[in-house]
Amino acid sequence: MTPPLPRSAPQPGPADHDAGPRPIRPPAGVALASFTSSFDRFAVSPLLVVLATDLGASLAQALAVAGVYFLAYGFTQPVWGTLSDRFGRMRLMRVALLGAAVTGILSALAPNLALLIMARALTGVFFGGIIPTAITYIGDTVPGPHRHGALADNMSAVAVGTALATAAAGFIGETVGWRLMFAIPPVLALFCLLALRGRPDPGLAEPTGLWRAITTALSDRWMLLIMVLVFTEGAVVLGILTLLAPALQDQGLDATTAGLAVASYGLSTLVSSRLVRPLARRLSRPVIMALGGAGLVAGYAAVAVHVSVGTVVTAALLLGWTWALLHTSLQAWATEVLPALRGTAVALFAASLFAGSAVGTLAAGPFADAGQWSGLFGVTASVAAVLVVAAVTGRRAHLRSP
């Protein structure tokens, strides 16, 4: 029988057994896969009103297309993580890309809302295996001092996917139709498969059973704290971010303008992520988290006061800053807590993130239908303030712990 794993003691991860020089940036194929997953995830927000009109549904019903995607994306993470610990990162990423290509095409061809929701749920299952596996792969192959920067580089690819999706979705949805936006990611997934062909897996630690891996991770107090923090982050960042474009459309703006306004989030994430390396050399991680969190609170406070193109762009820019600084700090923390179960730890991290985003989106549906934007964004700003204080305090306590 394999002896039990210590709960928090440092343990060698897969990359710690490798010899020779190791990279300090993610491979292009991994970054491209992260880009594709992000593009698929963020294309839906500017399409919600167009999609609801085309399929004869209410906005709250159309929000289910995003909500079930996030739920499927999040709740399958522990399975992806433990499978990647057992079978390898690249093998799982290829399986996920192939599945996403098939179910993505089904999404584009769905004849009604019910089948679209089912197809998007399946697409969320497969695209859910991409970014967490990429994060784990970076954790396996990039040494600790360079890991935060490498995660920021991968975040740049995610940000480009976010910006392009949100900028193009509204225009394409209004001119060509929402189906084209759902057809683009499957094609990109096939290109990703070609880019990853021949990419070797790093050496794996001794396999651990699914249930044992999860229970070991969940028995670690720092892992539990990270999961609570990232669940809340998912709700207030990704979940409510989905409502920025509909909030503008509720003011009478068209989907193209609303999509372009929210696209500033991706551009801000891209620019801000380039600042992570120099900031990490000069500032402690709790300070970086505090700086990122300040943008989160200020962004939602702006749209709580008044919803307009100017305040939505401001909020989107500040949320991009938050995502680059606060989220990558939480990512790096998750890769450090349980090195021998890194895939499981990152999967639980991602599961919490996207479960939170689904809860945030679905809980906001009634407020969106009623047009209660100031109340929604005001409550979000208050929750965000609590999140930032808890994250900074928790990270400082972890750094001081033996």
C-alpha positions as CSV (number, residue, x, y, z in Angstrom):
1,M,0.0,0.0,0.0
2,T,1.2,3.5,-0.8
3,P,2.0,5.4,2.4
4,P,-0.3,8.4,3.0
5,L,0.8,11.8,1.7
6,P,1.7,14.5,4.2
7,R,-0.9,17.2,4.1
8,S,1.2,20.4,3.6
9,A,4.8,19.4,3.7
10,P,6.7,20.2,0.5
11,Q,6.8,17.2,-1.8
12,P,8.5,16.8,-5.2
13,G,6.3,17.3,-8.1
14,P,6.8,15.7,-11.5
15,A,9.1,18.4,-12.8
16,D,11.3,18.3,-9.7
17,H,12.7,14.9,-10.9
18,D,13.7,16.3,-14.3
19,A,17.4,17.0,-15.1
20,G,18.8,19.7,-17.3
21,P,17.6,23.2,-18.2
22,R,13.9,23.8,-18.0
23,P,11.8,26.4,-19.8
24,I,10.6,29.6,-18.3
25,R,7.6,30.1,-20.7
26,P,4.7,27.9,-21.7
27,P,5.0,26.1,-25.1
28,A,3.2,27.8,-28.0
29,G,0.7,24.9,-28.4
30,V,-0.3,25.1,-24.8
31,A,-0.8,28.8,-25.0
32,L,-2.9,28.4,-28.2
33,A,-5.1,25.8,-26.4
34,S,-5.6,28.2,-23.5
35,F,-6.5,31.0,-26.1
36,T,-9.1,28.7,-27.7
37,S,-10.7,27.7,-24.4
38,S,-10.9,31.4,-23.4
39,F,-12.3,32.4,-26.8
40,D,-15.1,29.8,-26.4
41,R,-15.9,30.8,-22.9
42,F,-16.2,34.5,-23.4
43,A,-17.9,34.5,-26.8
44,V,-21.3,34.0,-25.2
45,S,-21.8,37.2,-23.2
46,P,-22.4,39.7,-26.1
47,L,-24.6,37.0,-27.8
48,L,-27.0,36.5,-25.0
49,V,-29.6,39.1,-26.1
50,V,-29.2,38.1,-29.8
51,L,-29.5,34.4,-28.9
52,A,-32.6,34.9,-26.7
53,T,-34.3,36.9,-29.5
54,D,-33.5,34.3,-32.2
55,L,-34.6,31.3,-30.1
56,G,-37.7,33.1,-28.5
57,A,-36.4,33.0,-25.0
58,S,-36.1,35.4,-22.1
59,L,-32.7,36.8,-21.0
60,A,-32.9,34.7,-17.8
61,Q,-33.5,31.6,-19.9
62,A,-30.6,32.5,-22.3
63,L,-28.3,33.0,-19.3
64,A,-28.7,29.2,-18.7
65,V,-26.5,28.7,-21.8
66,A,-23.7,30.4,-20.0
67,G,-24.6,29.1,-16.6
68,V,-24.6,25.4,-17.5
69,Y,-21.4,25.8,-19.4
70,F,-19.7,27.2,-16.3
71,L,-21.1,24.5,-14.1
72,A,-20.0,21.7,-16.4
73,Y,-16.6,23.4,-16.8
74,G,-16.2,23.6,-13.1
75,F,-17.6,20.4,-11.7
76,T,-15.6,18.2,-14.0
77,Q,-12.3,19.7,-12.9
78,P,-11.5,17.1,-10.2
79,V,-11.9,14.3,-12.7
80,W,-9.6,16.1,-15.3
81,G,-7.0,16.8,-12.6
82,T,-6.7,13.3,-11.2
83,L,-6.8,11.8,-14.7
84,S,-3.9,14.1,-15.7
85,D,-2.0,13.1,-12.6
86,R,-2.4,9.4,-13.7
87,F,-2.2,9.5,-17.5
88,G,-0.3,12.7,-18.3
89,R,-1.0,16.3,-19.1
90,M,-0.6,16.2,-22.9
91,R,-2.7,13.1,-23.3
92,L,-5.6,14.6,-21.4
93,M,-5.3,17.9,-23.2
94,R,-5.5,16.1,-26.6
95,V,-8.6,14.2,-25.5
96,A,-10.2,17.4,-24.2
97,L,-9.5,19.3,-27.5
98,L,-11.0,16.5,-29.6
99,G,-14.1,16.3,-27.5
100,A,-14.5,20.1,-27.5
101,A,-14.2,20.1,-31.3
102,V,-17.1,17.6,-31.6
103,T,-19.4,19.2,-29.0
104,G,-18.6,22.7,-30.2
105,I,-19.9,21.8,-33.7
106,L,-23.0,20.4,-32.1
107,S,-23.5,23.7,-30.3
108,A,-23.3,25.6,-33.6
109,L,-25.9,23.3,-35.1
110,A,-28.4,23.1,-32.2
111,P,-31.9,23.8,-33.5
112,N,-33.5,25.0,-30.2
113,L,-32.6,26.3,-26.7
114,A,-32.8,23.0,-24.9
115,L,-30.4,21.2,-27.3
116,L,-28.1,24.2,-27.3
117,I,-28.0,24.1,-23.5
118,M,-27.1,20.4,-23.6
119,A,-24.5,20.9,-26.2
120,R,-22.9,23.9,-24.4
121,A,-22.8,21.8,-21.2
122,L,-20.8,19.1,-23.0
123,T,-18.6,21.7,-24.6
124,G,-17.9,23.0,-21.1
125,V,-16.9,19.6,-19.9
126,F,-14.2,19.3,-22.6
127,F,-13.0,22.8,-22.7
128,G,-12.8,22.6,-18.9
129,G,-9.9,20.3,-19.3
130,I,-7.7,22.8,-21.1
131,I,-6.6,25.7,-19.0
132,P,-6.2,23.8,-15.7
133,T,-4.1,21.2,-17.5
134,A,-2.1,24.0,-19.0
135,I,-1.5,25.5,-15.6
136,T,-0.5,22.1,-14.2
137,Y,1.9,21.6,-17.1
138,I,3.5,24.9,-16.4
139,G,3.7,24.0,-12.7
140,D,5.4,20.7,-13.7
141,T,7.9,22.1,-16.2
142,V,8.7,25.7,-15.1
143,P,10.9,26.2,-12.0
144,G,9.4,28.0,-9.0
145,P,11.1,31.4,-9.4
146,H,9.8,31.7,-13.0
147,R,6.5,30.1,-12.5
148,H,4.4,33.2,-11.7
149,G,5.8,34.9,-14.9
150,A,5.1,31.8,-17.0
151,L,1.5,31.7,-15.7
152,A,1.2,35.4,-16.6
153,D,2.4,34.5,-20.2
154,N,-0.3,31.9,-20.5
155,M,-2.7,34.4,-19.1
156,S,-1.7,36.7,-22.0
157,A,-3.0,34.0,-24.4
158,V,-6.1,33.7,-22.4
159,A,-6.6,37.5,-22.5
160,V,-6.2,37.7,-26.3
161,G,-8.8,35.0,-26.6
162,T,-11.1,36.9,-24.2
163,A,-10.6,40.2,-26.1
164,L,-11.1,38.8,-29.5
165,A,-14.2,36.8,-28.5
166,T,-15.9,39.7,-26.8
167,A,-15.0,42.2,-29.5
168,A,-16.2,39.9,-32.4
169,A,-19.1,38.2,-30.8
170,G,-21.5,41.1,-30.9
171,F,-20.8,42.1,-34.4
172,I,-20.8,38.5,-35.8
173,G,-24.0,37.7,-33.8
174,E,-25.8,40.7,-35.3
175,T,-24.6,40.4,-38.9
176,V,-23.9,36.6,-39.5
177,G,-25.5,34.9,-36.5
178,W,-24.5,33.5,-33.2
179,R,-23.9,30.0,-34.7
180,L,-20.7,31.2,-36.4
181,M,-19.2,32.2,-33.0
182,F,-19.9,28.8,-31.6
183,A,-18.3,27.2,-34.7
184,I,-15.0,29.0,-34.5
185,P,-13.6,27.4,-31.3
186,P,-14.0,23.8,-32.6
187,V,-11.9,24.7,-35.7
188,L,-9.3,26.3,-33.5
189,A,-9.3,23.1,-31.3
190,L,-8.2,21.1,-34.3
191,F,-5.3,23.4,-35.0
192,C,-4.3,23.1,-31.3
193,L,-4.2,19.3,-31.7
194,L,-1.8,19.7,-34.6
195,A,0.4,22.2,-32.6
196,L,0.6,19.7,-29.7
197,R,1.5,16.7,-31.8
198,G,4.6,15.1,-30.5
199,R,4.8,17.2,-27.4
200,P,6.1,14.9,-24.6
201,D,4.6,14.7,-21.1
202,P,6.8,15.5,-18.1
203,G,7.5,12.6,-15.8
204,L,4.6,11.9,-13.4
205,A,4.7,11.3,-9.7
206,E,3.4,7.9,-8.4
207,P,-0.3,7.6,-9.4
208,T,-2.8,8.2,-6.7
209,G,-6.4,7.0,-6.8
210,L,-9.2,9.6,-7.6
211,W,-10.9,9.5,-4.3
212,R,-7.7,9.4,-2.3
213,A,-6.2,12.3,-4.2
214,I,-9.3,14.5,-3.7
215,T,-9.7,13.7,0.0
216,T,-6.0,14.3,0.6
217,A,-6.3,17.7,-1.1
218,L,-9.5,18.6,0.7
219,S,-7.9,17.8,4.1
220,D,-5.3,20.5,3.6
221,R,-6.5,23.7,5.2
222,W,-4.6,26.0,2.8
223,M,-6.2,24.2,-0.2
224,L,-9.6,24.7,1.3
225,L,-8.9,28.4,1.8
226,I,-7.8,28.8,-1.8
227,M,-10.9,27.0,-3.0
228,V,-13.2,29.4,-1.0
229,L,-11.3,32.4,-2.3
230,V,-11.3,31.4,-5.9
231,F,-15.0,30.4,-5.7
232,T,-15.8,33.9,-4.6
233,E,-13.5,35.3,-7.2
234,G,-15.3,33.3,-9.9
235,A,-18.6,34.6,-8.8
236,V,-17.7,38.3,-8.7
237,V,-15.3,38.4,-11.6
238,L,-16.3,35.9,-14.3
239,G,-19.9,35.5,-13.2
240,I,-20.8,39.2,-13.0
241,L,-18.5,40.1,-15.9
242,T,-21.0,38.2,-18.1
243,L,-23.6,40.8,-17.2
244,L,-21.7,43.9,-18.3
245,A,-22.7,43.6,-21.9
246,P,-26.4,42.9,-21.2
247,A,-26.4,45.9,-18.8
248,L,-25.3,48.1,-21.7
249,Q,-27.8,46.6,-24.0
250,D,-30.5,47.2,-21.4
251,Q,-29.7,50.9,-21.8
252,G,-30.5,50.7,-25.6
253,L,-27.0,50.0,-27.0
254,D,-26.5,47.4,-29.7
255,A,-24.7,44.1,-29.2
256,T,-21.6,45.2,-31.2
257,T,-21.0,48.3,-29.1
258,A,-21.6,46.4,-25.9
259,G,-19.2,43.7,-27.0
260,L,-16.5,46.1,-27.9
261,A,-16.9,47.9,-24.5
262,V,-16.4,44.6,-22.6
263,A,-13.6,43.6,-24.9
264,S,-11.4,46.2,-23.0
265,Y,-11.3,43.5,-20.3
266,G,-9.2,41.2,-22.4
267,L,-7.0,44.0,-23.6
268,S,-6.4,45.2,-20.1
269,T,-5.6,41.6,-19.0
270,L,-3.1,41.3,-21.8
271,V,-1.3,44.6,-21.0
272,S,-1.5,44.0,-17.2
273,S,-0.1,40.5,-17.5
274,R,3.1,41.9,-19.0
275,L,3.6,43.8,-15.7
276,V,3.5,40.7,-13.5
277,R,7.1,39.7,-14.0
278,P,8.6,43.1,-13.1
279,L,6.1,43.5,-10.2
280,A,6.9,40.0,-8.9
281,R,10.6,41.0,-8.7
282,R,9.9,44.1,-6.6
283,L,6.8,43.4,-4.6
284,S,5.6,40.6,-2.3
285,R,2.7,38.4,-3.5
286,P,0.3,39.8,-0.9
287,V,1.0,43.3,-2.1
288,I,0.4,42.2,-5.7
289,M,-2.9,40.6,-4.6
290,A,-4.0,43.8,-2.9
291,L,-3.2,45.9,-5.9
292,G,-5.2,43.6,-8.2
293,G,-8.1,43.4,-5.7
294,A,-8.3,47.2,-5.5
295,G,-9.2,47.3,-9.2
296,L,-11.9,44.7,-8.6
297,V,-13.7,46.8,-6.0
298,A,-13.3,50.1,-7.9
299,G,-14.5,48.6,-11.1
300,Y,-17.8,47.3,-9.8
301,A,-18.3,50.5,-7.7
302,A,-18.1,52.5,-10.9
303,V,-20.9,50.6,-12.7
304,A,-22.9,50.5,-9.4
305,V,-23.1,54.3,-9.5
306,H,-24.1,54.5,-13.2
307,V,-24.2,52.1,-16.2
308,S,-22.8,53.7,-19.3
309,V,-20.2,52.9,-22.0
310,G,-17.6,54.9,-20.0
311,T,-18.2,53.1,-16.7
312,V,-18.4,49.7,-18.3
313,V,-15.1,50.3,-20.1
314,T,-13.6,51.5,-16.8
315,A,-14.9,48.4,-15.0
316,A,-13.7,46.1,-17.7
317,L,-10.2,47.6,-17.7
318,L,-10.0,47.3,-13.9
319,L,-11.3,43.8,-13.9
320,G,-8.5,42.9,-16.5
321,W,-6.0,44.4,-14.1
322,T,-7.5,42.3,-11.3
323,W,-7.4,39.1,-13.3
324,A,-3.7,39.6,-14.2
325,L,-2.6,40.3,-10.7
326,L,-5.0,38.7,-8.2
327,H,-5.9,35.6,-10.2
328,T,-2.4,34.7,-11.3
329,S,-1.3,35.1,-7.6
330,L,-4.0,32.6,-6.6
331,Q,-3.0,30.3,-9.4
332,A,0.6,30.3,-8.4
333,W,-0.4,29.7,-4.8
334,A,-2.5,26.7,-5.9
335,T,0.5,25.1,-7.7
336,E,2.6,25.3,-4.6
337,V,0.3,23.9,-1.9
338,L,0.4,20.2,-2.8
339,P,3.2,19.6,-5.4
340,A,2.8,15.8,-5.4
341,L,-0.9,16.3,-6.3
342,R,-0.5,19.3,-8.4
343,G,-3.0,18.2,-11.1
344,T,-5.7,17.5,-8.5
345,A,-5.0,20.8,-6.6
346,V,-5.2,22.9,-9.8
347,A,-8.3,21.0,-10.8
348,L,-10.0,21.7,-7.5
349,F,-8.9,25.3,-7.9
350,A,-10.5,25.5,-11.4
351,A,-13.6,23.7,-10.2
352,S,-14.1,26.2,-7.5
353,L,-13.5,29.1,-9.9
354,F,-16.0,28.0,-12.5
355,A,-18.6,26.8,-9.9
356,G,-18.4,30.3,-8.5
357,S,-18.8,31.9,-11.9
358,A,-21.9,29.7,-12.6
359,V,-23.4,30.6,-9.3
360,G,-22.7,34.3,-9.8
361,T,-24.2,34.3,-13.3
362,L,-27.3,32.3,-12.4
363,A,-27.9,34.2,-9.2
364,A,-27.7,37.5,-11.1
365,G,-30.3,36.4,-13.6
366,P,-33.4,37.7,-11.8
367,F,-31.7,41.1,-11.2
368,A,-30.8,41.3,-14.8
369,D,-34.3,40.6,-15.9
370,A,-35.6,43.3,-13.6
371,G,-32.9,45.8,-14.7
372,Q,-31.6,46.2,-11.1
373,W,-28.0,46.9,-12.2
374,S,-27.0,49.4,-9.5
375,G,-28.0,47.0,-6.7
376,L,-26.4,44.0,-8.4
377,F,-23.0,45.8,-9.0
378,G,-23.1,47.4,-5.6
379,V,-23.5,44.1,-3.8
380,T,-20.7,42.7,-6.0
381,A,-18.3,45.5,-5.0
382,S,-19.0,44.8,-1.3
383,V,-18.4,41.1,-1.7
384,A,-15.2,41.8,-3.7
385,A,-13.9,44.0,-0.8
386,V,-14.3,41.1,1.6
387,L,-12.6,38.8,-0.9
388,V,-9.5,41.0,-1.2
389,V,-9.0,41.3,2.5
390,A,-9.4,37.6,3.0
391,A,-7.0,36.7,0.2
392,V,-4.2,39.1,1.3
393,T,-4.6,38.0,5.0
394,G,-4.6,34.3,4.0
395,R,-1.6,34.6,1.7
396,R,0.4,36.4,4.4
397,A,-0.5,33.7,7.0
398,H,0.6,30.9,4.6
399,L,3.9,32.5,3.8
400,R,4.6,32.7,7.6
401,S,3.5,29.2,8.3
402,P,6.2,26.4,8.7
